Amino acid sequence: MKSPLLSLPGAVPAEGVDEGVAAHYGDLFREQRALAGGTGFVDLSHRGVVSVTGDDRLSWLHLLLTQHVSDLPTGQATEALILSAHGHIEHALYLVDDGTTVWAHVEPGTQDALIAYLESMKFFYRVDVTDRTDEFAVVHLPAGSIAEVPEGVVVRETPYGRDLFLPRADLESFAEKSGPAVGLLAYEALRVEHHRPRLGFETDHRTIPHELGWIGTAVHLQKGCYRGQETVARVQNLGKPPRRLVFLHLDGSEVHLPPAGADIRLADEGPDGRKIGFVTTSVRHHELGPVALALVKRNVPLDARLMADSTAAAQEAVVEP
């Protein structure tokens, strides 16, 4: 779904899964500084929006999600995962309940598969699941923003800012009042800085929550009875995940960033050394320079010198070995 805000001056369209919104509006670092300083907004209207209504919505979702939501207070933001039977991450949901409806935004294009799964699990529960993507656009206001939220708009308030479920018809008028518009590349740069994983970027077909630090924020360890819970409990109680998320400081003298999927090797083993991981997201940060998130094997020493493709890299642990 193409955002009308792509008509704003300087807008450069994002590509790939983020197609439909602006990657930037002409000045990447200025946009990053604005966002970090609590000004501007980010158009996330390409993301899927799903609502769940009905008297059983919270108790029903509690049975399906990794998060404890049966007593979720009205207005309190949370995030949750849906796992496969083997504990691999299939969906990531960013939730809030407004007292009558649970609202969730999800990765672009994943809402159809999510809704199909939820519909298959309704049974006798009093719930209705609806795709609201055509009606509502997600807009992000950074932490510290004093922008006015239109009356009646559902808000997810997090430490990183507020996610608004804005009527799609109001997107252009909101932009006029709440600018400057900030592109998705700036939003992604701050996401990487804060070590926040993203489905489809930091995950692959075999990722489990422990590898990304999603335990605690999206996975509640004191609840059970959801698909994949056995794997979560076993890894938590008896072992360690096979891989771990790391934050990489990249050599700033390189012109190009290592792309997502680029192999990571030990620098001491040279370009033909064994692969020990891969880059998941790489960005240029307005203060930190070129940085990235990556998944590496758990036993890679914390002080090991790494190569991300042909770029030297030093790691900071996000998930401890």
VMD Tcl script that draws the C-alpha trace (Angstrom):
set ca {
  {0.00 0.00 0.00}
  {1.63 3.24 -1.19}
  {1.64 6.05 1.36}
  {0.38 9.46 0.25}
  {3.33 10.95 2.17}
  {5.63 9.79 -0.64}
  {4.48 12.99 -2.35}
  {6.23 15.13 0.30}
  {9.28 17.09 -0.90}
  {12.47 15.02 -1.03}
  {10.77 11.68 -0.35}
  {12.78 8.68 -1.56}
  {10.82 5.40 -1.52}
  {11.98 2.50 0.63}
  {12.55 -0.85 -1.03}
  {11.92 -4.50 -0.29}
  {9.57 -5.37 2.54}
  {9.33 -1.67 3.47}
  {8.17 -0.59 0.03}
  {5.30 1.89 0.21}
  {6.77 4.44 2.63}
  {9.73 6.82 2.49}
  {13.25 5.62 3.22}
  {14.23 9.25 3.79}
  {13.29 12.79 2.82}
  {16.66 13.96 1.59}
  {18.82 14.28 4.70}
  {19.35 11.00 6.56}
  {21.44 12.29 9.47}
  {19.29 15.38 10.05}
  {16.27 13.09 10.22}
  {18.05 10.82 12.70}
  {18.98 13.73 14.92}
  {15.41 15.01 14.84}
  {14.04 11.62 15.84}
  {16.64 11.14 18.59}
  {15.78 14.61 19.88}
  {12.07 13.86 20.10}
  {10.81 15.75 17.07}
  {9.12 14.67 13.86}
  {7.21 11.49 13.09}
  {7.78 8.29 11.11}
  {5.31 7.01 8.55}
  {4.86 3.28 9.22}
  {1.65 3.02 7.24}
  {2.94 0.00 5.31}
  {2.69 -2.16 8.44}
  {-0.23 -4.53 8.94}
  {-2.93 -3.66 11.49}
  {-5.07 -6.34 13.13}
  {-7.79 -5.95 15.74}
  {-9.35 -8.50 18.08}
  {-12.70 -7.78 19.71}
  {-15.02 -9.79 21.92}
  {-15.41 -10.60 25.59}
  {-12.80 -13.39 25.45}
  {-10.14 -11.48 23.50}
  {-7.51 -11.28 26.25}
  {-8.01 -14.74 27.74}
  {-8.00 -16.23 24.24}
  {-4.87 -14.41 23.10}
  {-3.20 -15.43 26.35}
  {-3.44 -19.06 25.20}
  {-1.79 -18.34 21.86}
  {0.89 -15.75 22.55}
  {4.22 -15.89 24.36}
  {3.26 -12.88 26.47}
  {1.06 -12.76 29.59}
  {-1.96 -10.79 28.39}
  {-4.95 -12.24 30.26}
  {-4.92 -9.26 32.65}
  {-3.38 -6.69 30.32}
  {-4.34 -3.24 31.66}
  {-6.15 -0.90 29.31}
  {-3.68 1.32 27.49}
  {-0.56 -0.66 28.45}
  {1.66 -1.53 25.51}
  {3.25 -4.92 25.18}
  {4.75 -7.13 22.50}
  {4.35 -10.84 21.91}
  {5.36 -13.66 19.59}
  {3.69 -16.63 18.00}
  {5.96 -19.64 17.77}
  {5.92 -22.84 15.77}
  {5.49 -26.17 17.51}
  {9.31 -26.36 17.63}
  {9.66 -22.94 19.23}
  {10.73 -21.01 16.12}
  {9.46 -17.45 15.75}
  {6.64 -17.07 13.22}
  {4.99 -13.74 14.11}
  {5.76 -10.66 16.20}
  {2.86 -8.52 17.43}
  {2.99 -5.05 18.98}
  {-0.14 -4.79 21.11}
  {-2.34 -2.51 23.13}
  {-5.89 -2.97 24.46}
  {-8.18 0.07 24.50}
  {-10.77 -1.46 26.81}
  {-12.90 -3.04 24.10}
  {-10.41 -3.99 21.38}
  {-6.88 -5.36 21.17}
  {-4.94 -3.52 18.47}
  {-1.74 -4.94 16.99}
  {0.62 -3.82 14.30}
  {2.77 -6.40 12.55}
  {5.39 -6.66 9.84}
  {4.26 -5.60 6.34}
  {2.52 -8.41 4.51}
  {2.34 -10.80 7.48}
  {-1.19 -9.95 8.57}
  {-2.91 -12.43 6.25}
  {-0.97 -15.43 7.59}
  {-1.41 -14.19 11.16}
  {-5.17 -13.81 10.75}
  {-5.45 -17.24 9.13}
  {-3.74 -18.80 12.15}
  {-5.84 -16.86 14.64}
  {-9.05 -17.79 12.83}
  {-8.08 -21.46 12.95}
  {-7.79 -21.23 16.75}
  {-11.08 -19.48 17.56}
  {-13.10 -22.62 18.44}
  {-15.88 -21.60 20.86}
  {-14.27 -18.36 22.07}
  {-16.18 -15.10 21.74}
  {-13.71 -13.21 19.57}
  {-13.60 -11.52 16.20}
  {-10.35 -11.00 14.30}
  {-10.25 -8.26 11.65}
  {-7.68 -6.96 9.18}
  {-7.73 -3.16 9.68}
  {-4.77 -2.35 7.42}
  {-6.92 -0.61 4.80}
  {-8.51 1.60 7.47}
  {-5.64 2.46 9.83}
  {-2.05 3.62 9.38}
  {0.66 3.23 12.00}
  {2.56 6.43 12.79}
  {5.48 6.65 15.23}
  {6.17 9.64 17.47}
  {9.59 9.48 19.17}
  {10.13 9.60 22.93}
  {9.93 13.19 24.11}
  {7.66 14.30 21.30}
  {5.13 16.99 22.21}
  {3.10 16.47 19.03}
  {-0.62 16.43 19.69}
  {-2.38 13.10 19.28}
  {-5.78 13.47 17.59}
  {-8.74 12.74 19.82}
  {-9.91 9.14 19.79}
  {-6.71 7.70 18.29}
  {-5.45 4.50 19.92}
  {-1.86 4.86 21.20}
  {0.85 2.36 22.19}
  {3.24 4.17 24.52}
  {6.69 2.57 24.89}
  {10.11 3.72 26.15}
  {11.01 4.48 22.52}
  {7.98 6.59 21.73}
  {4.32 6.31 20.81}
  {2.78 4.23 18.03}
  {-0.48 5.71 16.80}
  {-3.23 3.72 15.05}
  {-4.32 6.66 12.93}
  {-7.29 6.55 10.53}
  {-5.63 6.25 7.14}
  {-7.76 9.07 5.75}
  {-6.20 11.43 8.32}
  {-2.56 10.65 7.48}
  {-1.92 13.71 5.31}
  {-3.57 16.18 7.67}
  {-1.62 14.69 10.59}
  {1.62 15.13 8.65}
  {0.88 18.80 8.05}
  {0.54 19.42 11.80}
  {3.20 17.09 13.17}
  {6.22 17.41 10.88}
  {8.95 17.16 10.01}
  {8.50 13.77 8.38}
  {11.33 11.35 9.18}
  {12.17 8.43 6.93}
  {12.34 4.76 7.78}
  {16.15 4.64 7.56}
  {16.39 6.99 10.54}
  {13.90 4.87 12.49}
  {15.91 1.73 11.65}
  {19.17 3.36 12.71}
  {17.75 4.06 16.17}
  {16.28 0.55 16.31}
  {19.74 -0.90 15.71}
  {21.27 1.46 18.28}
  {18.78 0.17 20.86}
  {19.46 -3.49 19.92}
  {15.81 -4.12 19.07}
  {15.25 -7.18 16.85}
  {12.82 -7.15 13.95}
  {10.97 -10.12 12.50}
  {12.30 -11.05 9.09}
  {15.49 -9.09 9.66}
  {17.03 -10.60 12.79}
  {15.05 -13.83 12.34}
  {15.22 -16.74 9.97}
  {13.30 -20.03 9.80}
  {15.02 -21.46 12.88}
  {15.30 -18.45 15.22}
  {14.16 -18.96 18.81}
  {13.39 -16.05 21.18}
  {16.45 -16.56 23.43}
  {18.81 -15.80 20.54}
  {17.49 -12.25 20.15}
  {16.94 -11.16 23.73}
  {13.17 -11.36 23.36}
  {12.88 -13.20 26.68}
  {11.18 -10.82 29.10}
  {10.11 -8.20 26.59}
  {8.02 -10.49 24.35}
  {8.15 -13.83 26.18}
  {6.79 -14.30 29.71}
  {8.52 -17.18 31.47}
  {5.87 -17.72 34.13}
  {3.12 -18.80 31.75}
  {2.70 -21.89 29.62}
  {0.11 -23.49 27.39}
  {1.15 -21.84 24.14}
  {2.59 -23.48 21.07}
  {6.38 -23.77 21.31}
  {6.46 -23.23 25.08}
  {8.32 -26.52 25.65}
  {11.30 -25.27 23.65}
  {11.33 -21.94 25.49}
  {11.31 -23.68 28.88}
  {13.92 -26.26 27.91}
  {16.42 -23.70 26.63}
  {15.79 -21.42 29.60}
  {16.22 -24.15 32.21}
  {18.66 -26.61 30.69}
  {20.86 -24.93 28.14}
  {21.83 -21.99 25.97}
  {20.62 -20.94 22.51}
  {22.87 -21.97 19.60}
  {23.27 -18.38 18.40}
  {23.22 -14.92 19.95}
  {22.49 -11.40 18.78}
  {25.42 -8.97 18.73}
  {25.86 -5.28 18.00}
  {28.71 -4.55 15.58}
  {30.85 -1.45 15.25}
  {31.97 -1.48 11.63}
  {35.13 -0.05 10.10}
  {34.15 3.48 9.11}
  {36.69 3.71 6.29}
  {34.65 1.36 4.13}
  {32.40 3.02 1.57}
  {29.78 0.27 1.51}
  {27.92 -1.33 4.39}
  {27.91 -5.13 4.53}
  {24.41 -6.12 3.38}
  {21.94 -8.21 5.33}
  {22.97 -11.83 5.02}
  {26.68 -11.04 4.64}
  {28.87 -13.74 6.17}
  {30.74 -13.06 9.40}
  {34.10 -14.75 9.94}
  {36.92 -14.52 12.45}
  {39.42 -11.97 11.19}
  {42.32 -14.19 12.19}
  {41.11 -16.94 9.87}
  {41.07 -14.72 6.78}
  {38.49 -14.51 3.97}
  {38.36 -18.28 3.57}
  {37.73 -18.94 7.24}
  {34.64 -20.71 8.52}
  {31.37 -18.83 8.66}
  {30.38 -18.03 12.25}
  {27.33 -15.85 11.65}
  {25.69 -13.29 9.40}
  {24.68 -9.64 9.34}
  {20.97 -9.03 9.92}
  {20.69 -5.22 9.66}
  {23.36 -2.64 8.87}
  {22.90 1.14 9.09}
  {24.77 4.44 9.22}
  {24.16 6.12 12.56}
  {24.48 9.89 13.01}
  {26.76 9.50 16.07}
  {28.05 5.91 16.10}
  {28.93 5.70 12.41}
  {28.39 2.42 10.54}
  {26.90 -0.20 12.86}
  {24.96 -3.43 12.52}
  {23.10 -6.20 14.25}
  {24.18 -9.76 13.57}
  {23.64 -13.33 14.67}
  {26.76 -15.30 15.58}
  {27.42 -18.69 17.08}
  {27.11 -18.65 20.84}
  {30.71 -19.73 21.50}
  {32.34 -16.91 19.51}
  {34.65 -15.13 22.02}
  {33.49 -11.65 22.99}
  {36.91 -10.19 22.22}
  {37.24 -11.88 18.83}
  {38.08 -9.65 15.88}
  {35.46 -10.18 13.20}
  {35.00 -9.58 9.49}
  {31.52 -8.81 8.19}
  {31.94 -9.60 4.51}
  {35.13 -7.57 3.84}
  {34.55 -5.04 6.66}
  {36.34 -5.24 10.00}
  {33.95 -5.35 12.95}
  {34.06 -5.31 16.75}
  {31.18 -6.78 18.69}
  {29.15 -5.84 21.74}
  {27.07 -8.61 23.29}
  {23.32 -8.14 23.17}
  {22.63 -11.71 24.29}
  {25.30 -13.00 26.63}
  {27.12 -16.24 25.62}
}
mol new
graphics top color blue
foreach p $ca { graphics top sphere $p radius 0.5 }
foreach p [lrange $ca 0 end-1] q [lrange $ca 1 end] { graphics top cylinder $p $q radius 0.2 }
display resetview
